Amino acid sequence: MSGTVDATLVELGLTLPEVVPPLAAYQPAVRSGAYVYTSGQIPMVDGKLPVTGKVGAEVTADEARELARTCALNALAAVKSVVGDLDRIARVVKVTGFVASAADFTGQPGVVNGASELLGQVLGDKGVHARSAVGVAVLPLDAPVEVEIQVELVQD
């Protein structure tokens, strides 16, 4: 049934944003066969980062978790830009989250849970995935979090 994911987004009070324009020489998402791979999505909202800095220093883990949700929404927008309809997603296969971390911050999995939980809320069982949560020194534009996803599409 077309529109199920869009209806779920509305029920959750979420709006799929416009695709974040590339910051360099890449595409926001690419389809290869039955899979769509997104580029890393930073938590841009209306063309701006609401917060910058390292998690565990300038940014709290709770703030970063919310930013990871925004990254996941941006990733879904990138997928939709390639396939036209999020109901074509058979499942999220893999999520990779990068957390710009203060030297002593070790809560990367909790931060990336923001993205994982959003995908579960929006896609139900199709949102269950494998995942990596990686601490890094710095991300583009001093973003606290970056998330990329890989999805498998329903076979035509």
DSSP file (Angstrom, degrees, kcal/mol; ACC not computed):
  #  RESIDUE AA STRUCTURE BP1 BP2  ACC     N-H-->O    O-->H-N    N-H-->O    O-->H-N    TCO  KAPPA ALPHA  PHI   PSI    X-CA   Y-CA   Z-CA
    1    1 A M    >         0   0    0      0, 0.0     3,-1.1     0, 0.0     2,-0.1   0.000 360.0 360.0 360.0 121.0    0.0    0.0    0.0
    2    2 A S  T 3   +     0   0    0      1,-0.2    83,-0.0     2,-0.1     0, 0.0  -0.434 360.0  28.7 -72.2 141.0    1.6    3.3   -1.1
    3    3 A G  T 3> S+     0   0    0     -2,-0.1     4,-2.5     3,-0.0    -1,-0.2   0.431  76.5 121.6  94.0  -0.8    1.9    6.0    1.4
    4    4 A T  H <> S+     0   0    0     -3,-1.1     4,-2.1     2,-0.2     5,-0.1   0.926  79.5  44.2 -62.3 -45.8    2.1    3.9    4.6
    5    5 A V  H  > S+     0   0    0      2,-0.2     4,-2.4     1,-0.2    -1,-0.2   0.912 113.3  51.5 -66.5 -41.9    5.5    5.3    5.6
    6    6 A D  H  > S+     0   0    0      1,-0.2     4,-2.0     2,-0.2    -1,-0.2   0.902 109.7  50.3 -60.5 -40.4    4.4    8.8    4.8
    7    7 A A  H  X S+     0   0    0     -4,-2.5     4,-2.5     2,-0.2    -1,-0.2   0.891 109.1  51.6 -64.9 -39.1    1.3    8.3    7.0
    8    8 A T  H  X S+     0   0    0     -4,-2.1     4,-2.2     2,-0.2    -2,-0.2   0.910 107.0  53.3 -63.6 -42.3    3.5    7.0    9.8
    9    9 A L  H  <>S+     0   0    0     -4,-2.4     5,-3.0     1,-0.2     4,-0.4   0.923 110.2  47.7 -57.0 -44.7    5.7   10.1    9.6
   10   10 A V  H ><5S+     0   0    0     -4,-2.0     3,-1.5     1,-0.2    -2,-0.2   0.929 109.9  52.3 -62.7 -45.9    2.6   12.3    9.9
   11   11 A E  H 3<5S+     0   0    0     -4,-2.5    -1,-0.2     1,-0.3    -2,-0.2   0.861 110.1  49.1 -57.9 -36.3    1.3   10.2   12.9
   12   12 A L  T 3<5S-     0   0    0     -4,-2.2    -1,-0.3    -5,-0.2    -2,-0.2   0.495 116.4-116.1 -82.2  -3.3    4.7   10.7   14.6
   13   13 A G  T < 5S+     0   0    0     -3,-1.5     2,-0.3    -4,-0.4    -3,-0.2   0.759  70.2 138.1  74.9  24.3    4.5   14.5   13.9
   14   14 A L      < -     0   0    0     -5,-3.0     2,-0.5    -6,-0.2    -1,-0.3  -0.784  41.0-155.7-107.0 147.3    7.6   14.3   11.6
   15   15 A T        -     0   0    0     -2,-0.3    -9,-0.0    -3,-0.1    58,-0.0  -0.984  21.5-126.2-120.4 128.6    8.2   16.0    8.3
   16   16 A L        -     0   0    0     -2,-0.5    58,-0.1   -10,-0.1     3,-0.1  -0.608  35.3-137.5 -70.9 123.6   10.6   14.6    5.8
   17   17 A P        -     0   0    0      0, 0.0     2,-0.1     0, 0.0     3,-0.1  -0.192  23.9 -85.7 -77.4 171.6   13.0   17.4    5.0
   18   18 A E        -     0   0    0      1,-0.1     2,-0.1    60,-0.0    60,-0.1  -0.435  62.3 -86.3 -65.3 152.2   14.3   18.5    1.6
   19   19 A V        -     0   0    0     58,-0.2    -1,-0.1     1,-0.1    56,-0.1  -0.435  44.7-115.0 -64.4 133.1   17.5   16.5    0.7
   20   20 A V        -     0   0    0     54,-0.2    -1,-0.1    -2,-0.1     3,-0.1  -0.561  34.9-118.2 -69.0 124.4   20.6   18.2    2.1
   21   21 A P        -     0   0    0      0, 0.0    -1,-0.1     0, 0.0     6,-0.1  -0.337  37.2 -92.8 -64.0 146.2   22.7   19.4   -0.8
   22   22 A P        -     0   0    0      0, 0.0     5,-0.0     0, 0.0     3,-0.0  -0.272  23.5-152.3 -58.9 142.6   26.1   17.8   -1.2
   23   23 A L  S    S+     0   0    0     -3,-0.1     2,-0.2     2,-0.0    -3,-0.0   0.513  78.7   0.0 -90.7  -7.9   29.0   19.6    0.5
   24   24 A A  S    S-     0   0    0      2,-0.1     2,-1.5     0, 0.0     0, 0.0  -0.663 113.1 -36.9-154.2-153.9   31.5   18.2   -2.0
   25   25 A A  S    S+     0   0    0     -2,-0.2     2,-0.3     2,-0.0    -2,-0.0  -0.591  98.2  84.7 -89.4  79.0   31.8   15.9   -5.0
   26   26 A Y  S    S-     0   0    0     -2,-1.5    -2,-0.1    13,-0.0     3,-0.0  -0.961  72.3-108.0-160.9 170.7   29.2   13.2   -4.2
   27   27 A Q        -     0   0    0     -2,-0.3    12,-0.2     1,-0.1     3,-0.1  -0.838  25.0-126.5-105.6 147.3   25.5   12.3   -4.4
   28   28 A P  S    S+     0   0    0      0, 0.0    11,-2.7     0, 0.0     2,-0.3   0.838  93.4   1.6 -61.5 -32.1   23.2   12.2   -1.3
   29   29 A A  E     -A   38   0A   0      9,-0.3     2,-0.4    49,-0.1     9,-0.2  -0.988  63.7-161.5-155.2 149.6   22.1    8.7   -2.3
   30   30 A V  E     -A   37   0A   0      7,-2.3     7,-2.7    -2,-0.3     2,-0.4  -0.999  12.4-142.9-135.2 135.0   22.9    6.1   -5.0
   31   31 A R  E     +A   36   0A   0     -2,-0.4     2,-0.4     5,-0.2     5,-0.2  -0.820  17.0 178.5 -96.0 136.4   20.9    3.1   -6.0
   32   32 A S  E >   -A   35   0A   0      3,-3.0     3,-1.8    -2,-0.4     2,-0.2  -0.898  62.9 -57.0-135.4 105.7   22.8   -0.1   -7.0
   33   33 A G  T 3  S-     0   0    0     -2,-0.4    -1,-0.0     1,-0.3     0, 0.0  -0.442 123.2 -10.7  61.7-124.3   20.4   -2.9   -8.0
   34   34 A A  T 3  S+     0   0    0     -2,-0.2   119,-3.7    -3,-0.1     2,-0.3   0.276 124.4  81.2 -90.1  10.6   18.1   -3.6   -5.0
   35   35 A Y  E <   -AB  32 152A   0     -3,-1.8    -3,-3.0   117,-0.2     2,-0.4  -0.893  56.7-159.2-122.7 148.1   20.1   -1.4   -2.6
   36   36 A V  E     -AB  31 151A   0    115,-2.5   115,-2.6    -2,-0.3     2,-0.5  -0.995  10.1-164.7-122.0 130.6   20.3    2.3   -1.9
   37   37 A Y  E     -AB  30 150A   0     -7,-2.7    -7,-2.3    -2,-0.4     2,-0.3  -0.959   8.5-152.6-113.5 125.0   23.4    3.7   -0.1
   38   38 A T  E     -A   29   0A   0    111,-2.7    -9,-0.3    -2,-0.5     2,-0.1  -0.698  15.9-121.6 -94.3 152.0   23.2    7.1    1.4
   39   39 A S        -     0   0    0    -11,-2.7   110,-0.3    -2,-0.3     2,-0.1  -0.398  56.3 -69.3 -72.4 165.2   26.2    9.4    1.9
   40   40 A G        -     0   0    0    108,-0.1     2,-0.5    -2,-0.1   108,-0.3  -0.396  54.5-149.3 -59.3 131.5   26.8   10.5    5.4
   41   41 A Q  B     -C  147   0A   0    106,-3.1   106,-2.2    -2,-0.1    34,-0.1  -0.920   6.2-157.4-109.4 123.7   24.0   12.8    6.5
   42   42 A I        -     0   0    0     -2,-0.5     2,-2.3   104,-0.2   104,-0.2  -0.578  39.0 -93.6 -93.2 165.2   24.7   15.5    9.1
   43   43 A P        +     0   0    0      0, 0.0     2,-0.2     0, 0.0     8,-0.2  -0.218  60.9 164.4 -81.3  54.0   21.9   17.0   11.1
   44   44 A M        -     0   0    0     -2,-2.3     2,-0.4     5,-0.2     5,-0.2  -0.481  16.5-171.4 -69.7 137.1   21.1   20.0    8.9
   45   45 A V  B >  S-F   48   0B   0      3,-3.2     3,-1.4    -2,-0.2    25,-0.0  -0.982  74.3 -16.3-130.5 118.6   17.8   21.7    9.5
   46   46 A D  T 3  S-     0   0    0     -2,-0.4    -1,-0.1     1,-0.3     3,-0.1   0.885 130.7 -51.0  52.4  42.1   16.7   24.3    6.9
   47   47 A G  T 3  S+     0   0    0      1,-0.2     2,-0.3   -26,-0.0    -1,-0.3   0.544 122.2  90.6  79.3   8.0   20.3   24.5    5.6
   48   48 A K  B <  S-F   45   0B   0     -3,-1.4    -3,-3.2    -5,-0.1    -1,-0.2  -0.953  75.2-119.8-135.2 153.8   22.0   25.0    8.9
   49   49 A L        -     0   0    0     -2,-0.3    -5,-0.2    -5,-0.2     3,-0.1  -0.834  19.4-155.0 -86.7 123.3   23.5   23.0   11.7
   50   50 A P  S    S+     0   0    0      0, 0.0     2,-0.3     0, 0.0    -1,-0.1   0.789  79.2  15.8 -69.4 -25.4   21.5   23.7   14.9
   51   51 A V        -     0   0    0     -8,-0.2     2,-0.3    -3,-0.1     8,-0.1  -0.992  67.4-168.7-145.7 146.1   24.5   22.8   17.1
   52   52 A T        +     0   0    0     -2,-0.3    91,-0.2    91,-0.2     2,-0.2  -0.902  39.0  60.4-130.2 164.4   28.2   22.3   16.5
   53   53 A G  S    S-     0   0    0     89,-2.6     2,-0.3    -2,-0.3    47,-0.2  -0.589  80.5 -39.6 117.8-176.7   31.0   20.8   18.5
   54   54 A K    >>> -     0   0    0     -2,-0.2     5,-2.2    47,-0.1     3,-1.5  -0.652  52.6-117.2 -90.9 140.2   32.1   17.6   20.2
   55   55 A V  B 345S+gh  59 101C   0     45,-3.6    47,-2.8    -2,-0.3     5,-0.2  -0.610 105.1  30.7 -74.8 132.8   29.8   15.3   22.1
   56   56 A G  T 345S+     0   0    0      3,-3.0    -1,-0.2    -2,-0.3     4,-0.1   0.350 127.6  44.1  95.3  -4.2   30.9   15.2   25.7
   57   57 A A  T <45S+     0   0    0     -3,-1.5    -1,-0.2     2,-0.5    -2,-0.1   0.355 130.7   2.0-127.8 -90.6   32.2   18.8   25.6
   58   58 A E  T  <5S+     0   0    0     -4,-0.5     2,-0.4     1,-0.1    -3,-0.2   0.721 130.6  50.8 -76.3 -21.4   30.1   21.4   23.8
   59   59 A V  B   <S-g   55   0C   0     -5,-2.2    -3,-3.0    -8,-0.1    -2,-0.5  -0.960  80.1-134.0-123.1 131.9   27.2   19.0   23.0
   60   60 A T     >  -     0   0    0     -2,-0.4     4,-2.5    -5,-0.2     5,-0.2  -0.399  25.3-114.6 -78.7 161.3   25.5   16.7   25.5
   61   61 A A  H  > S+     0   0    0      1,-0.2     4,-2.2     2,-0.2     5,-0.1   0.880 118.0  52.9 -61.7 -38.6   24.8   13.1   24.7
   62   62 A D  H  > S+     0   0    0      2,-0.2     4,-1.7     1,-0.2    -1,-0.2   0.909 109.6  47.7 -65.5 -41.7   21.0   13.8   24.8
   63   63 A E  H  > S+     0   0    0      1,-0.2     4,-2.1     2,-0.2    -2,-0.2   0.929 112.4  50.0 -61.7 -44.2   21.4   16.7   22.4
   64   64 A A  H  X S+     0   0    0     -4,-2.5     4,-2.3     1,-0.2    -2,-0.2   0.864 105.4  56.6 -64.2 -36.7   23.5   14.5   20.1
   65   65 A R  H  X S+     0   0    0     -4,-2.2     4,-1.3     2,-0.2    -1,-0.2   0.906 108.7  47.1 -61.1 -41.8   20.9   11.7   20.3
   66   66 A E  H  X S+     0   0    0     -4,-1.7     4,-1.7     1,-0.2    -2,-0.2   0.881 110.0  53.1 -66.1 -38.3   18.3   14.1   18.9
   67   67 A L  H  X S+     0   0    0     -4,-2.1     4,-2.3     1,-0.2    -2,-0.2   0.866 104.1  56.3 -64.4 -35.6   20.7   15.2   16.2
   68   68 A A  H  X S+     0   0    0     -4,-2.3     4,-2.2     2,-0.2    -1,-0.2   0.860 103.4  54.7 -64.4 -34.7   21.1   11.6   15.2
   69   69 A R  H  X S+     0   0    0     -4,-1.3     4,-2.2     2,-0.2    -1,-0.2   0.920 107.8  49.7 -60.7 -43.6   17.3   11.4   14.7
   70   70 A T  H  X S+     0   0    0     -4,-1.7     4,-2.5     1,-0.2    -2,-0.2   0.905 108.0  53.3 -62.7 -41.4   17.6   14.4   12.4
   71   71 A C  H  X S+     0   0    0     -4,-2.3     4,-2.3     1,-0.2    -1,-0.2   0.917 108.4  50.2 -58.3 -43.5   20.4   12.7   10.5
   72   72 A A  H  X S+     0   0    0     -4,-2.2     4,-2.4     2,-0.2    -2,-0.2   0.895 109.5  50.4 -65.0 -40.0   18.2    9.6   10.0
   73   73 A L  H  X S+     0   0    0     -4,-2.2     4,-2.2     2,-0.2    -1,-0.2   0.916 110.7  49.9 -62.0 -41.9   15.3   11.8    8.7
   74   74 A N  H  X S+     0   0    0     -4,-2.5     4,-1.9     1,-0.2    -2,-0.2   0.875 109.7  51.7 -63.4 -36.5   17.8   13.4    6.3
   75   75 A A  H  X S+     0   0    0     -4,-2.3     4,-2.3     2,-0.2    -2,-0.2   0.906 108.1  50.7 -66.8 -41.2   18.9    9.9    5.2
   76   76 A L  H  X S+     0   0    0     -4,-2.4     4,-2.7     1,-0.2    -2,-0.2   0.894 108.8  52.6 -63.0 -38.1   15.3    8.8    4.6
   77   77 A A  H  X S+     0   0    0     -4,-2.2     4,-1.9     2,-0.2    -1,-0.2   0.900 108.5  50.6 -62.1 -39.8   14.9   12.0    2.5
   78   78 A A  H  X S+     0   0    0     -4,-1.9     4,-0.7     2,-0.2    -2,-0.2   0.907 110.8  48.6 -64.7 -41.5   17.9   11.0    0.5
   79   79 A V  H >X S+     0   0    0     -4,-2.3     4,-2.2     1,-0.2     3,-1.3   0.941 110.5  50.9 -61.9 -46.9   16.6    7.5   -0.1
   80   80 A K  H 3X S+     0   0    0     -4,-2.7     4,-2.7     1,-0.3    -1,-0.2   0.848 101.8  61.6 -61.0 -33.7   13.2    8.9   -1.2
   81   81 A S  H 3< S+     0   0    0     -4,-1.9    -1,-0.3     1,-0.2    -2,-0.2   0.755 112.5  38.1 -64.4 -22.8   15.0   11.2   -3.7
   82   82 A V  H << S+     0   0    0     -3,-1.3    -2,-0.2    -4,-0.7    -1,-0.2   0.817 129.2  27.4 -95.1 -37.9   16.3    8.1   -5.5
   83   83 A V  H  < S-     0   0    0     -4,-2.2    -3,-0.2     1,-0.0    -2,-0.2   0.583  88.6-138.5-107.5 -12.0   13.3    5.7   -5.2
   84   84 A G  S  < S+     0   0    0     -4,-2.7     2,-0.3    -5,-0.3    -4,-0.1   0.093  80.3  53.5  83.8 -25.7   10.4    8.1   -5.0
   85   85 A D    >   -     0   0    0     -6,-0.2     3,-1.9     1,-0.1     4,-0.1  -0.945  63.7-151.4-149.8 119.4    8.4    6.2   -2.4
   86   86 A L  G >  S+     0   0    0     -2,-0.3     3,-1.6     1,-0.3    -1,-0.1   0.663  93.3  75.9 -68.2 -14.2    9.7    5.1    1.0
   87   87 A D  G 3  S+     0   0    0      1,-0.3    -1,-0.3    66,-0.0    67,-0.1   0.603  80.5  73.0 -69.9  -8.8    7.2    2.1    0.9
   88   88 A R  G <  S+     0   0    0     -3,-1.9    66,-3.3    65,-0.1     2,-0.5   0.570  71.7 107.7 -78.4  -8.9    9.7    0.6   -1.5
   89   89 A I  E <   -D  153   0A   0     -3,-1.6    64,-0.3    64,-0.2     3,-0.1  -0.590  45.4-177.1 -73.6 120.9   12.0   -0.1    1.4
   90   90 A A  E     -     0   0A   0     62,-2.8     2,-0.3    -2,-0.5    63,-0.2   0.843  68.7 -32.0 -80.9 -38.7   12.1   -3.8    2.2
   91   91 A R  E     -D  152   0A   0     61,-1.6    61,-2.8    36,-0.1     2,-0.6  -0.945  55.7-105.7-172.0 155.0   14.4   -3.2    5.2
   92   92 A V  E     -D  151   0A   0     34,-3.2    59,-0.3    -2,-0.3     3,-0.1  -0.828  34.7-174.6 -84.0 124.6   17.2   -1.1    6.5
   93   93 A V  E     +     0   0A   0     57,-2.7    37,-2.3    -2,-0.6     2,-0.3   0.898  59.3   4.2 -89.5 -46.3   20.3   -3.3    6.3
   94   94 A K  E     -De 150 130A   0     56,-1.4    56,-2.3    35,-0.2     2,-0.4  -1.000  51.2-165.2-148.4 140.3   23.0   -1.2    8.0
   95   95 A V  E     -De 149 131A   0     35,-2.0    37,-2.0    -2,-0.3     2,-0.5  -0.993   7.6-168.5-122.1 132.9   23.4    2.1    9.8
   96   96 A T  E     -De 148 132A   0     52,-2.6    52,-2.5    -2,-0.4     2,-0.4  -0.987   7.4-169.7-121.8 123.1   26.8    3.7   10.4
   97   97 A G  E     -De 147 133A   0     35,-2.8    37,-3.2    -2,-0.5     2,-0.5  -0.931   7.1-161.6-115.4 135.5   26.9    6.5   12.9
   98   98 A F  E     -De 146 134A   0     48,-3.4    48,-2.1    -2,-0.4     2,-0.5  -0.957   6.4-165.5-114.4 131.2   29.9    8.8   13.4
   99   99 A V  E     -De 145 135A   0     35,-3.0    37,-2.6    -2,-0.5     2,-0.8  -0.962  20.1-136.8-121.8 116.6   30.1   10.8   16.6
  100  100 A A  E     - e   0 136A   0     44,-2.5   -45,-3.6    -2,-0.5     2,-0.4  -0.619  42.5-165.0 -69.8 111.6   32.5   13.7   17.0
  101  101 A S  B     -h   55   0C   0     35,-2.5   -45,-0.2    -2,-0.8   -47,-0.1  -0.817  26.8-122.0-116.8 139.4   33.6   12.9   20.5
  102  102 A A    >   -     0   0    0    -47,-2.8     3,-2.0    -2,-0.4   -47,-0.1  -0.366  48.9 -99.3 -61.3 155.9   35.5   14.6   23.3
  103  103 A A  T 3  S+     0   0    0      1,-0.3    -1,-0.1    -2,-0.0   -47,-0.0   0.786 122.4  39.3 -54.9 -32.5   38.6   12.5   24.2
  104  104 A D  T 3  S+     0   0    0    -48,-0.1     2,-0.5     2,-0.0    -1,-0.3   0.331  87.2 114.3-102.9   7.8   36.9   10.9   27.2
  105  105 A F    <   +     0   0    0     -3,-2.0     3,-0.1   -50,-0.2    -4,-0.1  -0.680  27.4 163.5 -84.0 126.8   33.4   10.4   25.7
  106  106 A T        +     0   0    0     -2,-0.5    -1,-0.1     1,-0.1   -50,-0.0   0.170  46.3  98.7-125.3  15.7   32.4    6.7   25.3
  107  107 A G     >  +     0   0    0      1,-0.2     4,-1.7     2,-0.1     3,-0.4   0.001  36.7 126.8 -96.6  30.2   28.7    6.9   24.7
  108  108 A Q  H  > S+     0   0    0      1,-0.2     4,-2.5     2,-0.2     5,-0.2   0.883  70.5  55.5 -56.0 -42.6   28.6    6.7   20.9
  109  109 A P  H  > S+     0   0    0      0, 0.0     4,-1.3     0, 0.0    -1,-0.2   0.907 107.2  50.1 -59.6 -39.6   26.1    3.7   20.9
  110  110 A G  H  4 S+     0   0    0     -3,-0.4     4,-0.5     2,-0.2    -2,-0.2   0.873 110.9  49.7 -64.7 -36.9   23.6    5.7   22.9
  111  111 A V  H >< S+     0   0    0     -4,-1.7     3,-1.7     1,-0.2     4,-0.4   0.948 110.5  48.3 -64.9 -49.0   23.9    8.7   20.6
  112  112 A V  H >X S+     0   0    0     -4,-2.5     4,-2.1     1,-0.3     3,-0.8   0.705  93.1  78.6 -69.8 -18.6   23.4    6.6   17.5
  113  113 A N  H 3X S+     0   0    0     -4,-1.3     4,-3.4    -5,-0.2     5,-0.3   0.825  82.5  67.8 -55.2 -30.3   20.4    5.0   19.1
  114  114 A G  H <> S+     0   0    0     -3,-1.7     4,-1.6    -4,-0.5    -1,-0.2   0.921 105.4  39.5 -56.0 -44.1   18.6    8.2   18.2
  115  115 A A  H <> S+     0   0    0     -3,-0.8     4,-2.3    -4,-0.4    -2,-0.2   0.928 116.7  49.8 -69.8 -46.2   18.9    7.3   14.5
  116  116 A S  H  X S+     0   0    0     -4,-2.1     4,-1.9     1,-0.2    -2,-0.2   0.912 111.8  47.8 -61.3 -43.9   18.2    3.6   15.1
  117  117 A E  H  X S+     0   0    0     -4,-3.4     4,-2.5     2,-0.2    -1,-0.2   0.888 110.0  52.5 -67.5 -38.1   15.1    4.3   17.2
  118  118 A L  H  X S+     0   0    0     -4,-1.6     4,-2.7    -5,-0.3     5,-0.3   0.935 108.6  50.2 -62.2 -44.7   13.7    6.7   14.6
  119  119 A L  H  X S+     0   0    0     -4,-2.3     4,-2.6     1,-0.2     5,-0.2   0.884 111.5  49.2 -61.0 -37.9   14.1    4.2   11.8
  120  120 A G  H  X S+     0   0    0     -4,-1.9     4,-1.9     7,-0.2    -1,-0.2   0.899 111.6  48.5 -66.1 -41.4   12.3    1.6   14.0
  121  121 A Q  H  < S+     0   0    0     -4,-2.5    -2,-0.2     2,-0.2    -1,-0.2   0.911 119.4  38.2 -64.4 -42.2    9.4    4.1   14.7
  122  122 A V  H  < S+     0   0    0     -4,-2.7    -2,-0.2    -5,-0.2    -1,-0.2   0.882 131.2  25.3 -77.6 -39.8    9.0    5.1   11.1
  123  123 A L  H >< S-     0   0    0     -4,-2.6     3,-1.5     1,-0.3    -3,-0.2   0.462  86.6-154.7-109.2  -3.2    9.6    1.7    9.4
  124  124 A G  G >< S-     0   0    0     -4,-1.9     3,-2.1     1,-0.3    -1,-0.3  -0.380  76.0  -6.2  62.8-139.3    8.6   -0.8   12.1
  125  125 A D  G >  S+     0   0    0      1,-0.3     3,-1.3     2,-0.2    -1,-0.3   0.761 131.5  66.4 -60.5 -25.6   10.3   -4.2   11.7
  126  126 A K  G <  S+     0   0    0     -3,-1.5   -34,-3.2     1,-0.2    -1,-0.3   0.682  94.1  61.3 -68.3 -16.0   11.7   -3.0    8.3
  127  127 A G  G <  S+     0   0    0     -3,-2.1     2,-0.3    -7,-0.2    -1,-0.2   0.493  74.9 110.2 -89.2  -4.4   13.8   -0.5   10.3
  128  128 A V    <   +     0   0    0     -3,-1.3     2,-0.3    -4,-0.2   -36,-0.2  -0.571  49.8 157.9 -74.4 132.9   15.7   -3.2   12.3
  129  129 A H        -     0   0    0     -2,-0.3   -35,-0.2   -38,-0.1     2,-0.2  -0.914  47.0 -96.6-150.2 166.2   19.3   -3.2   11.2
  130  130 A A  E     -e   94   0A   0    -37,-2.3   -35,-2.0    -2,-0.3     2,-0.3  -0.556  51.0-169.2 -80.1 159.1   23.0   -4.0   11.8
  131  131 A R  E     -e   95   0A   0    -37,-0.2     2,-0.4    -2,-0.2   -35,-0.2  -1.000  29.0-159.8-156.7 151.4   25.0   -1.0   13.0
  132  132 A S  E     -e   96   0A   0    -37,-2.0   -35,-2.8    -2,-0.3     2,-0.5  -0.990   8.8-165.2-126.6 141.6   28.3    0.6   13.8
  133  133 A A  E     -e   97   0A   0     -2,-0.4     2,-0.4   -37,-0.2   -35,-0.2  -0.962  17.5-174.7-127.6 111.5   28.7    3.6   16.2
  134  134 A V  E     -e   98   0A   0    -37,-3.2   -35,-3.0    -2,-0.5     2,-0.4  -0.902  20.7-140.1-118.9 130.9   32.1    5.2   15.8
  135  135 A G  E     +e   99   0A   0     -2,-0.4     2,-0.3   -37,-0.2   -35,-0.2  -0.739  29.0 179.5 -85.0 134.1   33.8    8.0   17.7
  136  136 A V  E     -e  100   0A   0    -37,-2.6   -35,-2.5    -2,-0.4     3,-0.1  -0.881  36.7-121.3-132.9 164.0   35.8   10.4   15.5
  137  137 A A  S    S-     0   0    0     -2,-0.3     2,-0.3     1,-0.3    -1,-0.1   0.900  88.7  -9.6 -72.9 -42.4   37.8   13.6   16.1
  138  138 A V        -     0   0    0    -38,-0.1    -1,-0.3   -84,-0.0     3,-0.0  -0.992  57.5-153.2-157.8 152.4   35.9   15.9   13.9
  139  139 A L    >   -     0   0    0      4,-0.4     3,-2.0    -2,-0.3     4,-0.2  -0.818  47.2 -66.1-123.6 165.1   33.1   15.8   11.2
  140  140 A P  G >  S+     0   0    0      0, 0.0     3,-2.0     0, 0.0    -1,-0.1  -0.189 120.9   5.0 -53.1 139.9   32.3   18.2    8.3
  141  141 A L  G 3  S-     0   0    0      1,-0.3   -92,-0.1   -89,-0.0    -3,-0.0   0.649 126.1 -74.5  59.5  18.3   31.2   21.7    9.4
  142  142 A D  G <  S+     0   0    0     -3,-2.0   -89,-2.6     1,-0.2    -1,-0.3   0.784  80.3 172.7  64.8  29.2   32.0   20.7   13.0
  143  143 A A    <   -     0   0    0     -3,-2.0    -4,-0.4   -91,-0.2    -1,-0.2  -0.407  33.2-142.0 -64.9 143.1   28.8   18.6   13.1
  144  144 A P  S    S+     0   0    0      0, 0.0   -44,-2.5     0, 0.0     2,-0.3   0.791  80.4  22.7 -75.5 -27.4   28.4   16.5   16.3
  145  145 A V  E     - D   0  99A   0    -46,-0.2     2,-0.3   -91,-0.1   -46,-0.2  -0.978  56.2-173.7-143.1 148.2   26.9   13.5   14.4
  146  146 A E  E     - D   0  98A   0    -48,-2.1   -48,-3.4    -2,-0.3     2,-0.4  -0.987  10.4-170.9-142.0 137.2   26.8   12.0   11.0
  147  147 A V  E     -CD  41  97A   0   -106,-2.2  -106,-3.1    -2,-0.3     2,-0.4  -0.990   6.0-175.0-132.8 136.2   24.7    9.0    9.9
  148  148 A E  E     - D   0  96A   0    -52,-2.5   -52,-2.6    -2,-0.4     2,-0.3  -0.961  10.2-163.9-124.4 149.2   24.6    6.9    6.7
  149  149 A I  E     - D   0  95A   0     -2,-0.4  -111,-2.7  -110,-0.3     2,-0.4  -0.933  12.9-153.3-130.9 155.9   22.2    4.1    5.9
  150  150 A Q  E     -BD  37  94A   0    -56,-2.3   -57,-2.7    -2,-0.3   -56,-1.4  -0.999  20.3-172.7-124.6 128.4   21.9    1.2    3.5
  151  151 A V  E     -BD  36  92A   0   -115,-2.6  -115,-2.5    -2,-0.4     2,-0.4  -0.924  18.8-139.5-123.6 148.2   18.5    0.0    2.5
  152  152 A E  E     -BD  35  91A   0    -61,-2.8   -62,-2.8    -2,-0.4   -61,-1.6  -0.860  24.9-138.4 -99.3 139.2   17.3   -3.0    0.5
  153  153 A L  E     - D   0  89A   0   -119,-3.7   -64,-0.2    -2,-0.4     2,-0.2  -0.654  23.5 -98.4 -97.6 153.4   14.3   -2.3   -1.8
  154  154 A V        -     0   0    0    -66,-3.3     2,-0.2    -2,-0.3    -1,-0.1  -0.486  49.8-107.0 -62.5 134.9   11.3   -4.5   -2.4
  155  155 A Q              0   0    0     -2,-0.2    -1,-0.1     1,-0.1  -121,-0.0  -0.470 360.0 360.0 -69.8 135.0   11.9   -6.4   -5.7
  156  156 A D              0   0    0     -2,-0.2    -1,-0.1    -3,-0.0    -2,-0.1   0.469 360.0 360.0 -72.3 360.0    9.8   -5.1   -8.6
